[in-house]
């Protein structure tokens, strides 16, 4: 495999496609926490980038070591994503409806919640390991690095957009963010069933 234009273009576009769920969750996080500092935004985008890179690499390793075990798990991936995103989205809606808070006093995104979001938005990327299965280890690492870099940029942009909209939407931002997360979970499930 050559490291030409096609390799880079394909993997950057793959990164864009994979990052869309993480972008939407970043948007919801920005809506939920409109006073988020740039350092935290970089950290959140970084977590999504790591997961979006880690999952395809895990899939690549599975293809090269234990493909027969992974194929049975693949059918559960959309259901797991729906459950995780539904739970997170439902909790955001519940917290927003339960008590109105000042926009900068909203409960910040916890590390635990961020890890769950990272897994939920990237778990479908495990199957990308099948698409990069013909790559050698170095090419696979470069591919997932491109995917992670693209995800970081897209998620950071999503957080910035969400913050801007969150200050305008104030009390309704948590509800909107929760609806977005639930919709992403449903979309992941429906896409896998069709």
C-alpha positions in Angstrom: 0.0 0.0 0.0 1.3 3.4 -1.0 1.1 6.5 1.2 -0.2 8.7 -1.6 -3.1 11.2 -2.0 -5.7 8.4 -2.1 -4.5 7.0 1.3 -4.7 10.4 3.0 -7.9 11.5 1.4 -9.7 8.2 2.2 -8.7 8.2 5.8 -9.5 11.9 6.3 -12.9 11.3 4.9 -13.3 8.3 7.0 -12.4 10.5 10.0 -15.0 13.0 9.0 -17.7 10.3 8.7 -16.8 8.7 12.0 -16.6 12.0 13.8 -20.2 13.1 13.1 -21.6 11.4 16.1 -18.9 12.8 18.3 -19.5 16.2 16.8 -23.2 16.1 17.7 -22.3 15.0 21.3 -19.7 17.9 21.5 -22.4 20.3 20.3 -24.7 19.0 23.1 -21.9 19.3 25.6 -21.3 22.9 24.5 -25.0 23.6 24.8 -25.0 22.1 28.3 -22.0 24.0 29.5 -21.8 27.4 27.7 -19.1 28.8 30.0 -16.7 26.0 29.3 -13.0 27.0 29.2 -10.9 26.4 26.1 -8.6 24.0 28.0 -11.6 21.8 28.9 -12.9 22.0 25.4 -9.5 20.7 24.1 -9.6 17.9 26.7 -13.1 16.8 25.6 -12.2 16.9 22.0 -9.1 15.0 22.8 -11.1 12.2 24.6 -13.3 11.8 21.5 -10.2 11.8 19.2 -8.6 9.1 21.3 -11.7 6.9 21.2 -12.2 7.5 17.5 -8.7 6.4 16.9 -8.6 3.6 19.4 -11.7 1.8 18.2 -10.6 1.3 14.6 -7.2 0.1 15.8 -8.9 -2.3 18.1 -11.0 -3.5 15.2 -7.8 -3.9 13.1 -6.2 -6.0 15.8 -9.3 -8.1 16.1 -9.2 -8.8 12.3 -5.6 -9.9 12.6 -6.0 -12.0 15.7 -9.5 -13.0 16.6 -12.0 -12.1 13.9 -14.3 -15.0 14.6 -15.0 -13.7 18.1 -15.6 -10.1 17.0 -18.2 -10.9 14.3 -20.6 -12.1 17.0 -20.2 -8.9 19.0 -20.7 -6.7 16.0 -24.5 -7.1 16.1 -24.7 -5.7 19.6 -22.7 -2.5 18.9 -25.7 -0.3 17.7 -27.8 -1.5 20.7 -25.0 -0.6 23.1 -24.6 2.8 21.5 -28.4 3.4 21.7 -28.5 2.4 25.4 -25.5 4.6 26.4 -26.6 7.7 24.4 -30.3 7.2 25.5 -29.2 7.1 29.1 -27.0 10.2 28.8 -29.6 12.1 26.8 -32.4 11.2 29.1 -30.4 12.3 32.1 -29.6 15.6 30.4 -33.3 16.2 29.7 -34.3 15.1 33.3 -31.7 17.4 34.8 -32.9 20.4 32.7 -36.6 19.8 33.4 -36.0 19.0 37.1 -34.4 22.3 37.9 -33.6 25.5 35.9 -30.1 26.7 36.7 -28.2 29.7 35.7 -26.4 29.1 32.4 -22.9 29.2 33.9 -23.9 27.2 37.0 -24.9 24.1 35.0 -23.4 20.9 36.1 -20.2 20.5 34.2 -19.4 17.4 32.1 -17.8 14.8 34.4 -14.9 12.6 33.4 -17.1 9.5 33.8 -19.8 11.0 31.6 -17.2 12.0 29.0 -15.8 8.4 28.9 -19.3 7.0 28.4 -19.8 9.5 25.6 -16.5 8.6 24.1 -17.3 4.9 24.0 -20.9 5.4 22.8 -19.9 7.6 19.9 -17.0 5.5 18.8 -18.0 1.9 19.4 -19.4 1.7 15.8 -15.9 2.5 14.6 -14.7 -0.9 15.7 -16.0 -2.2 12.4 -13.7 0.2 10.6 -10.9 -2.2 11.5 -12.3 -4.4 8.8 -12.0 -1.7 6.2 -8.3 -1.1 7.1 -7.5 -4.7 7.5 -5.2 -4.8 4.4 -3.0 -2.1 6.0 0.2 -3.1 7.7 0.6 -2.0 11.3 2.4 1.3 10.4 -0.2 2.2 7.8 -3.0 1.3 10.3 -1.5 3.5 13.0 -1.2 6.4 10.5 -4.8 5.9 9.4 -6.1 6.0 12.9 -3.9 9.0 13.7 -5.6 10.9 10.8 -9.0 9.8 12.0 -8.2 11.0 15.6 -6.8 14.4 14.3 -9.9 15.0 12.2 -12.2 14.0 15.1 -10.3 16.5 17.4 -10.8 19.4 15.1 -14.5 18.6 14.4 -15.3 18.1 18.1 -13.6 21.3 19.1 -15.7 23.1 16.5 -18.8 21.4 17.8 -18.1 22.5 21.4 -17.5 26.1 20.2 -20.8 26.1 18.2 -22.6 24.6 21.2 -21.3 27.1 23.6 -22.4 30.0 21.4 -25.9 28.5 20.9 -26.0 27.5 24.6 -25.7 31.1 25.8 -28.6 32.1 23.6 -30.8 29.1 24.4 -30.1 29.2 28.2 -32.7 27.0 30.0 -33.6 24.9 27.0 -30.1 23.9 26.1 -30.0 20.8 28.2 -33.2 19.5 26.8 -32.0 20.2 23.2 -28.7 18.5 24.0 -30.5 15.4 25.5 -32.7 15.1 22.4 -29.7 15.3 20.1 -28.0 12.5 22.0 -31.1 10.2 22.0 -31.5 11.0 18.3 -27.9 10.0 17.6 -28.5 6.7 19.4 -31.6 6.0 17.4 -29.8 6.9 14.1 -26.9 4.5 14.9 -29.4 1.7 15.5 -31.6 2.4 12.4 -28.5 2.7 10.2 -27.3 -0.7 11.4 -30.7 -2.3 10.8 -31.2 -1.0 7.3 
